[in-house]
């Protein structure tokens, strides 16, 4: 079956949905409801973290990520892609993946013991996440194979998985005994990676089901994440975050181009403008944000 007839069928289904007043009204509302779920989960995470319930706060951020995946897909499936939806999604992401993870880290890592330096380091993460989201919104498009810097949901996921890893090691009520400065500096560094030009793989070029080996590896990773999320989410997060600087350093040491050729645009166009082939016209879900 060719791809073109399938696209035509999808367009006809979307047109029928728009022509049905009841279905069209709900379809238009569904993506915004999902984005509101993202925002509500982020807000709840802030409340829980501020109350000392850091584990519950981490779960709330994870739920926000699920809503963030669904809202963009709902917008595309129902044919209700809009600039308003993308902007609203960005605001929700700022709360759920910019503010909430920083507050979670602040309380989970006892940054308050560092005085003013603690909140400055936590705020560095929030500021960088906000700058990244703003940069994403004004860019004309994105390169589908790579991201410039760590995406904000991935940064939030790294903080969440660290809380889960600590809970896996010693439980929720026992301290690891690490000086607060170590996680505080780590959170600030993670924020700086979000606004860096270091390329990260997006995973969008992976096509599960077309390659046997890729499918098997994906299923194994998924199984490991389900069996022991406290350990394996953390390990996956660490590998992903380190992969960017490690690849950058390897290209520098071997004399290769620091930014791969496919990341570069026409002569005179800056790297910050060139991740960027597909126009941004929809909810971004979990992608280059």
C-alpha positions as CSV (number, residue, x, y, z in Angstrom):
1,X,0.0,0.0,0.0
2,X,1.5,3.3,-1.1
3,X,2.0,6.1,1.4
4,X,0.2,8.7,-0.8
5,X,-3.3,7.1,-0.6
6,X,-2.9,6.7,3.2
7,X,-2.2,10.4,3.5
8,X,-5.3,11.2,1.5
9,X,-7.4,9.0,3.7
10,X,-6.0,10.8,6.8
11,X,-6.9,14.1,5.3
12,X,-10.4,12.9,4.5
13,X,-10.9,11.7,8.1
14,X,-9.7,15.0,9.5
15,X,-12.0,16.9,7.1
16,X,-15.0,14.8,8.3
17,X,-14.1,15.5,11.9
18,X,-14.0,19.3,11.2
19,X,-17.4,19.1,9.5
20,X,-19.0,17.4,12.5
21,X,-19.7,20.2,15.0
22,X,-19.7,18.0,18.1
23,X,-16.6,16.1,17.2
24,X,-14.9,19.3,15.9
25,X,-15.5,21.1,19.2
26,X,-14.1,18.3,21.3
27,X,-11.2,17.7,18.8
28,X,-10.3,21.4,19.1
29,X,-10.4,21.2,22.9
30,X,-8.6,17.9,23.4
31,X,-5.0,19.2,22.7
32,X,-5.5,22.2,25.0
33,X,-6.9,19.9,27.8
34,X,-3.8,17.7,27.5
35,X,-1.5,20.7,27.6
36,X,-3.4,21.9,30.7
37,X,-2.8,18.4,32.2
38,X,0.9,19.0,31.6
39,X,0.7,22.4,33.3
40,X,-1.3,21.1,36.2
41,X,1.2,18.2,36.8
42,X,4.1,20.7,36.8
43,X,2.2,22.9,39.3
44,X,1.5,19.9,41.5
45,X,5.1,18.9,41.4
46,X,6.1,22.4,42.7
47,X,3.6,22.1,45.5
48,X,4.8,18.6,46.5
49,X,8.5,19.5,46.3
50,X,8.0,22.6,48.4
51,X,6.2,20.4,51.0
52,X,9.1,18.0,51.1
53,X,7.4,15.2,49.1
54,X,10.1,15.0,46.5
55,X,9.3,11.5,45.3
56,X,5.7,12.4,44.6
57,X,6.9,15.6,42.9
58,X,9.2,13.5,40.6
59,X,6.2,11.3,39.6
60,X,4.2,14.5,38.8
61,X,6.9,15.7,36.4
62,X,6.9,12.3,34.8
63,X,3.2,12.5,34.3
64,X,3.7,16.0,32.8
65,X,6.0,14.5,30.3
66,X,3.4,12.0,29.3
67,X,0.9,14.8,28.7
68,X,3.5,16.6,26.7
69,X,3.9,13.6,24.4
70,X,0.1,13.3,24.0
71,X,-0.9,16.9,23.3
72,X,1.1,17.3,20.1
73,X,0.0,13.9,18.8
74,X,-3.6,14.8,19.6
75,X,-3.3,18.1,17.7
76,X,-1.9,16.4,14.6
77,X,-4.4,13.5,14.7
78,X,-7.4,15.8,15.0
79,X,-6.1,18.4,12.5
80,X,-6.1,21.1,15.2
81,X,-2.5,22.3,14.8
82,X,-2.2,26.0,15.7
83,X,0.4,28.5,16.8
84,X,-1.7,29.1,19.9
85,X,-1.3,25.5,20.8
86,X,2.4,25.6,20.4
87,X,2.8,28.7,22.5
88,X,0.5,27.3,25.3
89,X,2.6,24.1,25.2
90,X,5.7,26.1,25.6
91,X,4.3,27.9,28.6
92,X,3.3,24.6,30.2
93,X,6.8,23.2,29.4
94,X,8.4,26.2,31.2
95,X,6.6,25.3,34.4
96,X,6.8,21.5,34.2
97,X,10.4,21.2,32.8
98,X,11.9,24.5,33.7
99,X,10.6,25.5,37.1
100,X,9.4,22.3,38.7
101,X,12.6,20.3,38.2
102,X,14.7,23.1,39.6
103,X,12.5,23.3,42.7
104,X,12.6,19.5,43.0
105,X,16.4,19.5,42.9
106,X,16.5,22.5,45.4
107,X,14.6,20.5,48.1
108,X,15.8,17.0,47.2
109,X,19.5,18.1,47.2
110,X,19.2,20.5,50.2
111,X,20.5,23.4,48.2
112,X,19.2,25.7,51.0
113,X,22.3,24.7,53.0
114,X,24.4,26.6,50.5
115,X,22.7,29.9,51.2
116,X,22.3,32.3,48.2
117,X,24.5,30.1,46.0
118,X,21.9,27.3,46.3
119,X,19.0,29.1,44.8
120,X,21.3,30.8,42.2
121,X,22.5,27.4,41.0
122,X,18.9,26.1,40.9
123,X,17.7,29.2,39.1
124,X,20.4,28.8,36.5
125,X,18.6,25.6,35.4
126,X,15.3,27.4,35.2
127,X,16.8,30.4,33.3
128,X,18.5,28.1,30.8
129,X,15.3,26.0,30.2
130,X,13.3,29.2,29.6
131,X,15.9,30.5,27.2
132,X,15.9,27.3,25.3
133,X,12.2,27.3,25.0
134,X,12.2,30.9,23.8
135,X,14.9,30.1,21.3
136,X,12.9,27.1,20.0
137,X,9.8,29.3,19.5
138,X,11.6,32.0,17.4
139,X,13.5,29.6,15.2
140,X,12.0,28.9,11.8
141,X,12.4,25.2,11.9
142,X,14.4,22.3,13.3
143,X,16.7,19.6,12.1
144,X,15.0,16.3,12.6
145,X,18.1,14.2,13.3
146,X,19.7,16.2,16.1
147,X,19.0,18.7,18.8
148,X,21.2,21.7,19.8
149,X,21.8,21.0,23.4
150,X,19.8,18.8,25.8
151,X,16.1,19.2,25.3
152,X,14.2,20.5,28.3
153,X,12.1,17.3,28.9
154,X,15.4,15.3,28.9
155,X,16.9,17.7,31.4
156,X,13.9,17.4,33.6
157,X,14.0,13.6,33.2
158,X,17.6,13.6,34.3
159,X,16.7,15.3,37.6
160,X,13.7,13.1,38.1
161,X,15.7,9.9,37.4
162,X,18.3,11.1,39.9
163,X,15.6,11.3,42.6
164,X,14.5,7.8,41.6
165,X,18.0,6.5,41.7
166,X,18.6,7.9,45.2
167,X,15.4,6.2,46.3
168,X,16.6,3.0,44.7
169,X,19.9,3.1,46.6
170,X,18.8,4.2,50.1
171,X,15.1,4.9,50.2
172,X,13.2,8.2,50.3
173,X,14.0,9.1,53.9
174,X,17.8,8.5,54.0
175,X,20.4,10.9,52.8
176,X,23.3,9.8,50.6
177,X,25.6,12.1,52.5
178,X,26.8,14.0,49.5
179,X,27.7,17.7,49.9
180,X,24.9,19.8,48.5
181,X,27.3,21.6,46.3
182,X,27.7,18.5,44.1
183,X,24.1,18.1,42.9
184,X,23.7,21.9,42.8
185,X,26.6,22.4,40.4
186,X,25.4,19.4,38.4
187,X,21.9,20.9,38.0
188,X,23.4,24.3,36.9
189,X,25.7,22.4,34.4
190,X,22.7,20.5,33.1
191,X,21.0,23.9,32.5
192,X,24.0,25.2,30.6
193,X,24.0,22.1,28.4
194,X,20.4,22.9,27.4
195,X,21.5,26.2,25.8
196,X,24.8,24.9,24.4
197,X,25.3,24.3,20.7
198,X,26.5,20.7,21.4
199,X,24.5,18.3,19.2
200,X,22.5,15.5,20.7
201,X,20.8,12.7,18.8
202,X,17.0,13.1,18.7
203,X,16.2,9.5,17.9
204,X,13.7,10.6,15.3
205,X,15.6,8.7,12.6
206,X,15.0,5.4,14.3
207,X,12.2,3.4,12.6
208,X,11.1,0.6,14.9
209,X,9.8,-2.4,13.1
210,X,11.9,-1.8,9.9
211,X,15.2,-3.0,11.5
212,X,15.2,-6.2,13.5
213,X,18.2,-5.3,15.6
214,X,16.8,-1.8,16.4
215,X,13.5,-3.3,17.5
216,X,15.2,-5.9,19.7
217,X,17.4,-3.3,21.4
218,X,14.4,-1.0,21.9
219,X,12.4,-3.8,23.5
220,X,15.3,-4.8,25.8
221,X,15.7,-1.2,27.0
222,X,12.0,-0.8,27.5
223,X,11.9,-4.0,29.5
224,X,14.8,-2.9,31.7
225,X,13.1,0.5,32.3
226,X,9.9,-1.3,33.4
227,X,11.7,-3.9,35.6
228,X,13.9,-1.4,37.5
229,X,13.0,2.2,36.7
230,X,14.9,3.6,39.6
231,X,18.2,2.3,38.3
232,X,17.8,2.1,34.6
233,X,16.1,5.5,33.9
234,X,19.1,7.1,35.7
235,X,21.7,5.1,33.6
236,X,19.9,5.9,30.4
237,X,19.8,9.6,31.4
238,X,23.5,9.8,32.3
239,X,24.5,8.1,29.0
240,X,22.4,10.5,27.0
241,X,23.6,13.6,28.8
242,X,27.2,12.6,28.6
243,X,26.9,11.5,24.9
244,X,26.8,15.2,23.7
245,X,30.0,16.5,25.3
246,X,31.7,13.1,24.7
247,X,31.0,13.2,21.0
248,X,32.0,16.9,20.9
249,X,35.3,16.1,22.6
250,X,35.9,13.1,20.3
251,X,35.4,15.2,17.2
252,X,37.8,17.9,18.6
253,X,40.5,15.3,19.4
254,X,40.3,13.6,16.1
255,X,40.2,16.9,14.1
256,X,36.7,16.4,12.8
257,X,34.1,19.1,12.4
258,X,32.8,20.0,15.9
259,X,29.3,20.3,14.4
260,X,28.5,17.6,11.9
261,X,28.0,18.7,8.3
262,X,24.3,17.9,8.4
263,X,23.9,20.4,11.2
264,X,25.1,23.3,9.1
265,X,22.9,25.4,6.9
266,X,23.7,27.7,3.9
267,X,26.9,29.8,4.0
268,X,26.4,32.7,6.4
269,X,23.8,31.0,8.5
270,X,24.7,30.4,12.1
271,X,24.6,27.0,13.8
272,X,21.9,28.3,16.2
273,X,19.6,28.8,13.2
274,X,20.2,25.5,11.5
275,X,18.7,22.6,13.3
276,X,16.1,23.6,11.2
277,X,14.6,22.2,8.2
278,X,11.0,21.5,9.1
279,X,8.8,24.5,9.9
280,X,7.5,24.7,13.5
281,X,3.7,24.9,13.2
282,X,2.4,22.5,15.9
283,X,2.5,21.4,19.5
284,X,6.1,20.4,20.0
285,X,5.5,17.5,22.4
286,X,8.8,15.9,23.4
287,X,11.1,17.0,20.7
288,X,13.7,19.7,20.3
289,X,12.4,21.8,23.1
